Amino acid sequence: MLKNIPSVLSPELLKILMEMGHGDEIVIGDGNFPAAAYARRLIRLDGLGVPPILEAILKVMPLDSYQENAFLMEKTPGDAVTTPIWDTYRTIAASGDDNYRGFAMIERFAFYERAKKAYAIVATSEKALYANIILKKGVVKE
């Protein structure tokens, strides 16, 4: 056990976050995201939703301060589903990292292609639709 490390950050996820360098990206996928099919490195956090994972990651990993650093999967045109979870994400990110500049939107299939190039993908049990996030790692300045 360690102090001050959020309990949702598994040893495997902490290792991945430590390995990542400036500009590397990590995907937090909802329960419908094809994480196993796309991941170069897959971390399973079954039973957890995205919000606590996002909050925990932002406690230990800085976002990039030089370019866009947080991305959401855009809804498919014509899809009537609502996305209230995005407001939750915005609140968590705004309070979690001073470098957060807002979420940029990425078209669904472009998001999948970008996810294939990510350093790692975290698979969750999040039930909300379009609840996928990409975060770009920054540098620790302390």
Order of alpha helices (4+ residues) and beta strands (2+ residues): alpha-beta-alpha-beta-alpha-beta-alpha-beta-alpha-beta-beta
